[in-house]
Amino acid sequence: MKITSIATKLFICAVVMFFVCMAPVMAQETNDAIQDPLEEGPTIVFDATKFEFGSVLESDLVTHQYTFKNTGTKDLEIKQVKTA
């Protein structure tokens, strides 16, 4: 039982260290996503930010198009897209 206790403590320490090390990175990503509306630059506005496909078989091909518009004062460059 002593080995299990040590392994549990090591796991908890590793998880805590991960979040401590990643906090500045996560904070920077959040700050980059928030833009002052009075500041000049590109601003992306989506018609909808979420779409539910419902039940889909693994072999099915499903697609969805998101409509967005640049309402800012500068050109909008899309450099990276992440899916969830």
N, C-alpha and C positions, 0 to 999 in steps of 0.2 A: 504494500500500500504506500510505502514511502516513495517509490519510483513514480507512481501515478501522481502523487502530490507535487513532486519536483517538476514533472512534465507539465502539469497544469499551470504551475507558477511561471515556467518558462514561456508557455503559450500566451498567458496573459501579459507578460512583459513584452513579448514580441508584438502583440496587437497594440498595446499602449504606445510602444516606440513607433510603430507604423503611423498611427494617427498623429503623434507629436511631430514626426518628420514631414507628413503630408499636409499638415494644417496650413503652412505658408503657401504651398502650391495651390490648394483648394481656395484659399482666400484670394489669391491673385486671379484665378479663373473667374471667381464671382465678381471681383472688381472690374475686370475687363468686360464682362457682360453688361454691366450697368453703365449707362452713358447719360451725362447731363443733357437734357433736351435743349438747353440754351447753347451748348457747345456745338461748333460747326463740325460736320463730318457725316459719314453715312449712318443711316438708321434703318434697320430692317423691321418691317411690320408684316406679320403673317395673318391671313384670313382665319386660319385655325392652326393650333399647335399640337393637336392630338387627333389620332384616327384609330378606331378599333376595327381590326379585321374580322373579329369573331372567331369561330372555330374553323381551322384550316388544317388539311392533311399535310404531312411533311413533304409530299411530292408535289403539292399544288404551288403554282407560281402566282403570287399576289403582288399587286402594285398599287401605289397611291401617289398622287401628285399634290404637293403643297404649293399654294399660291402665296407669293410674298411680293412686297413692293419696297423700294428704297425711298423713304420719305425724307432723307437727309439732304444735306447741301453738297456732299462730295460723292464720288463714285463708290459703290459697294463692291468689295472683293470678297468672294466666298473662297476661303483657303482650305477649310476642313469641314467635313460633315460627319456627325456621329449618329448612329442609330441605337435604339434601345430595344 
